[in-house]
Amino acid sequence: MTSAGLYVVTISEYGWIDVLQNGAYLKSNSFGGVTGCAGVRKSVRYDLSAGPVIIQVSGAAKDTINLALSPASH
């Protein structure tokens, strides 16, 4: 469950991030990536409504990755 607002999804390895809410894929607001930074590889921002979300990661470079969902600082 999330409160409505701007959120960042961050993954630790290369991969593609999709976020779904209410059965639909959301369009990202922005994204960024870095190399050579342990623990952070890609971040994507989404405007989320209040309620459940589904986060899909595909094409990950490793079998296990770390993922974080956090409110974005404006």
C-alpha positions as YAML, in Angstrom:
chain: A
units: angstrom
residues:
- id: 1
  name: MET
  ca: [0.00, 0.00, 0.00]
- id: 2
  name: THR
  ca: [1.19, 3.48, -0.79]
- id: 3
  name: SER
  ca: [-0.09, 6.97, -0.15]
- id: 4
  name: ALA
  ca: [-0.54, 9.10, -3.26]
- id: 5
  name: GLY
  ca: [2.59, 10.93, -4.38]
- id: 6
  name: LEU
  ca: [5.84, 10.81, -6.30]
- id: 7
  name: TYR
  ca: [7.94, 7.70, -5.58]
- id: 8
  name: VAL
  ca: [11.32, 6.35, -6.66]
- id: 9
  name: VAL
  ca: [11.97, 2.69, -7.43]
- id: 10
  name: THR
  ca: [15.69, 1.88, -7.19]
- id: 11
  name: ILE
  ca: [17.40, -1.38, -8.12]
- id: 12
  name: SER
  ca: [20.94, -2.47, -7.36]
- id: 13
  name: GLU
  ca: [21.75, -4.13, -10.69]
- id: 14
  name: TYR
  ca: [20.99, -3.53, -14.35]
- id: 15
  name: GLY
  ca: [17.37, -4.34, -15.21]
- id: 16
  name: TRP
  ca: [14.09, -2.99, -16.53]
- id: 17
  name: ILE
  ca: [11.52, -1.64, -14.05]
- id: 18
  name: ASP
  ca: [7.76, -1.63, -14.67]
- id: 19
  name: VAL
  ca: [5.19, -0.43, -12.16]
- id: 20
  name: LEU
  ca: [1.51, -1.34, -12.36]
- id: 21
  name: GLN
  ca: [-1.40, 0.11, -10.47]
- id: 22
  name: ASN
  ca: [-5.11, -0.65, -10.92]
- id: 23
  name: GLY
  ca: [-4.21, -3.19, -13.63]
- id: 24
  name: ALA
  ca: [-2.35, -0.70, -15.84]
- id: 25
  name: TYR
  ca: [1.31, 0.01, -16.54]
- id: 26
  name: LEU
  ca: [2.35, 3.46, -15.33]
- id: 27
  name: LYS
  ca: [4.43, 5.87, -17.35]
- id: 28
  name: SER
  ca: [7.58, 6.97, -15.54]
- id: 29
  name: ASN
  ca: [8.25, 10.63, -14.78]
- id: 30
  name: SER
  ca: [12.02, 10.33, -15.08]
- id: 31
  name: PHE
  ca: [14.86, 7.87, -14.64]
- id: 32
  name: GLY
  ca: [18.57, 7.77, -14.02]
- id: 33
  name: GLY
  ca: [21.35, 5.27, -13.81]
- id: 34
  name: VAL
  ca: [24.90, 5.01, -12.59]
- id: 35
  name: THR
  ca: [27.77, 2.60, -13.01]
- id: 36
  name: GLY
  ca: [30.46, 1.93, -10.46]
- id: 37
  name: CYS
  ca: [28.20, 2.72, -7.49]
- id: 38
  name: ALA
  ca: [27.74, -0.29, -5.23]
- id: 39
  name: GLY
  ca: [24.08, -0.85, -4.40]
- id: 40
  name: VAL
  ca: [22.48, 1.59, -6.86]
- id: 41
  name: ARG
  ca: [22.27, 0.99, -10.60]
- id: 42
  name: LYS
  ca: [18.96, 2.46, -11.75]
- id: 43
  name: SER
  ca: [16.22, 4.70, -10.31]
- id: 44
  name: VAL
  ca: [12.84, 5.45, -11.86]
- id: 45
  name: ARG
  ca: [10.22, 7.96, -10.61]
- id: 46
  name: TYR
  ca: [6.48, 7.36, -10.75]
- id: 47
  name: ASP
  ca: [3.38, 9.28, -9.65]
- id: 48
  name: LEU
  ca: [1.42, 6.74, -7.61]
- id: 49
  name: SER
  ca: [-2.18, 6.79, -6.44]
- id: 50
  name: ALA
  ca: [-3.05, 5.61, -2.95]
- id: 51
  name: GLY
  ca: [-3.28, 1.82, -2.88]
- id: 52
  name: PRO
  ca: [-1.39, -1.32, -3.87]
- id: 53
  name: VAL
  ca: [1.29, -1.37, -6.56]
- id: 54
  name: ILE
  ca: [3.02, -4.15, -8.45]
- id: 55
  name: ILE
  ca: [6.70, -3.71, -9.28]
- id: 56
  name: GLN
  ca: [8.13, -5.92, -12.04]
- id: 57
  name: VAL
  ca: [11.84, -6.23, -12.75]
- id: 58
  name: SER
  ca: [12.96, -7.98, -15.92]
- id: 59
  name: GLY
  ca: [16.27, -8.45, -17.68]
- id: 60
  name: ALA
  ca: [18.16, -8.27, -14.39]
- id: 61
  name: ALA
  ca: [21.89, -8.84, -14.67]
- id: 62
  name: LYS
  ca: [21.92, -11.10, -11.60]
- id: 63
  name: ASP
  ca: [19.62, -13.69, -10.03]
- id: 64
  name: THR
  ca: [19.28, -11.64, -6.83]
- id: 65
  name: ILE
  ca: [19.02, -7.85, -6.65]
- id: 66
  name: ASN
  ca: [18.03, -5.27, -4.06]
- id: 67
  name: LEU
  ca: [14.98, -3.10, -4.66]
- id: 68
  name: ALA
  ca: [13.74, -0.03, -2.80]
- id: 69
  name: LEU
  ca: [10.52, 1.96, -3.06]
- id: 70
  name: SER
  ca: [10.69, 5.36, -1.37]
- id: 71
  name: PRO
  ca: [8.98, 8.74, -1.50]
- id: 72
  name: ALA
  ca: [10.82, 11.06, -3.88]
- id: 73
  name: SER
  ca: [12.26, 14.28, -2.61]
- id: 74
  name: HIS
  ca: [10.97, 17.03, -4.86]
...
